[in-house]
């Protein structure tokens, strides 16, 4: 039963990429919404790490908009570190990165494990379990939204060496977890099962005040 449900989820995700009207809306709205996320999480012109959580919420909101709130599960336990949302019961991992070059795919985390021994165990035992919605942001230089099904991930993991798929944190540094290598991610986005929407990441002039809505709440009786 679960396998049929997961397949249903994968088929549903492809609907996003087949819906011409929605694709055009994503191309227009996603850069604007991600720009708002950056403004919301910035202080003194520096973007904070919380921008990742805001971007994740924007993508989840897209799923709710397309498929309905009743089909999108957002209350995911922290014991499920690789799952950000469930669609029709099937797990989805959301990855977003900002780069300066269109083909720069490095830096995508798959685990926040930093302990050397646990990282090695992760490398030896890792198997993809979730579809990935991956957003590559290159302001003024391309990028896009990619749907990478778990089938594609498993095929690439079998095709290349594990050490070429997973990048471990370097001992003695201040690491931020285990990553998918640039080589693996390029293979994944070019896989025949992967779907994509090219996005022209342009910023627009936005009159944004991060305190206004909170001030408005204080003004309410």
N, C-alpha and C positions, 0 to 999 in steps of 0.2 A: 504493500500500500504506500509506504513512504517513497519508494523509488518512483512510482507513478506521480506522486505529489510533487517530488523534486523536478521531474521532467516537465510537469505542468508549469512550475515556476520558471524554468529555463525558457519554455515556449512563450510564457508571458513577458519575460524580459525582452525578448526579441521584438515584441510588439512596439516597444518604445522606439526602436530603430526603424520599424516599418511604417510608423505613423508619420506621414509627411508633415502634417500640421503641427504635431508635437515636436518633431525634429526642428522645424523652423523656429518654434517658440524657444526651444533649448538653446539654439544658436544665438538668439537675441537676449534671452533672460539670464542665462547662466553666467555670462561675464559680469552683468550688472549685479546679480545677487552675490557673486563671489567678491566683487569689489566692495559691496556693503559689509560682507563678513570681514574683510581686511580692515576697513575703517572701524568697525565695531571692536576689533581686537587690537587696535594700534594705540600706542602711547609714544609721544615724542617722535613720530614718524617711524617707529619700529613696530613690526607686526609680531604679536605674541603667539605662543604655541597654541593658545585656545582657538586660533583660526581654524585648525583642523576639525575641531568639534562643531563649529558653526557650518563649515562646508558640508560635513556629514549630515547635519540636520537639513540642509538645503536639498541634498540628494534624496534623503528619506521623504521629505515633503513632496518631491517629484513623484516618488512611488505612490504616496498616498493620493496625490492628485490624479494619477493615471489609473490606479487599481482600486481605490477606495480604502478608507481607514480600517474597515473590518478585515481586510486581507493583508495588512501590514502590521507586523508585531515589532514594537519598538522597545519594549521593556525586556532587554536582554541582560541576563545575570553577568556580573563581572567575572564569573568563572568561565565565561565563553569569550576569551580575549580575541579570537580571530573572527568573531561574528558581530556585526554591527546592527543588523536588522534581519527579519525573516519575512519573506514574501510567500504567501500561501503555505506557510510552515517550513519553507526551505531557507537555509542560511545564506546570507550575502555579506561579503566583506567590502567595505568602501575604502578606497585608497585615493588620496589626492596629494599631488606634489606640484610645487612651483619651480620652474626651471627657466633658464635664459636662452636655451637652444631647443629647437623643435625635436631633435632626436636624442636629447639627454634624458634617459629614463632611470638614472640611478637614484637611490635613496628611498625606495619604497619598503616600508617595514612590514614584516609578517609576524614578528614576535618582539615584545619588549624585553625579552630575557637578555640580561647582560652578564650573568655569571658564566665564567668560562666553561665549566663542566656541564651546566644545563644547556648552554648554547650548542655544545658538541652533541649532546643527547638529542637536542631538537633537530640538528642536521641529520643525524643518523635515522631518526624515526619519522620525520615529517612526511605527511601525505596531505595533499590539498583536499579540503572538505567543503569549501564554499565557492560559489560563483563570485567573481569580483566585478564591481563597478569601479573603474579606474578613471580618474580625471587628471590629465596632464595640462597644467596651466603655464602658458608662455605668453606673458603680456606683450602684445605687438609682434609676436613671432610664432603664431600657430599653436597647435596642441589639439586636444579633443576629449571626448567622453568615449570610453571603451567598455564593452561588456565582454569579459573573459570567462567563459564557462569552465566549470571544474574539469570537464573532459579535456579541454585544451591544456589546462595546467598539468594534469596527470601525464598527458602525452609528451609534453616538453620535459617534464621531470624524468621520464623514462629515456628520452632521446639524448639528453646531455648528462654529464656527471653531476652528482649532487653538489660538489664543490663549485661547479659552474652555475648552479641554480640558486644556491644560498650563500650569502656573504655573512660570515661571522664577525662579531665585533673584535677589534684588535686589542689584545691584552695590553694593559698599561695606559690605555687611553680613556677618554670619557665617552663611552659609546652610548648609543640610543637604541640598541636592540639589533635583532637579526633582520637582514634585508634580502629582498629578491635582487639578484645581480642585474646589471644593465644588460648583459648578454641574454639572460633568460627573459627579461621583460620585453626586449625587442622581438624575441621569438614568439612570445605570447601575443603581442598586439598584431603580429603579422600572421598568426595562425588562421587557418581557413574557417574555424568556428567562431572566431572573434568578430564582433560587430563594432562599428565605430561611427561617431559623428564628428566631423572636423569642425573646430570652433575657432573663429577669429577673435582672439582675446584682446578687445579694445576697451580701454577705460573711458568713462564719460564723466562730465563735470557733475558732481553730486554735492548738494548742500546738505551736509550731514552733521548732526549734533548728537553725540553719544549720550548726552545727559537729558535731552529734551523730553523723551517719553517718561523718564523717571520724575522729572520736575512736574510734568503734567499729572502724574499719579498723585504727587504731594498736593497739588492744587485742588484735587477732587474733594468734595464734601463727604 
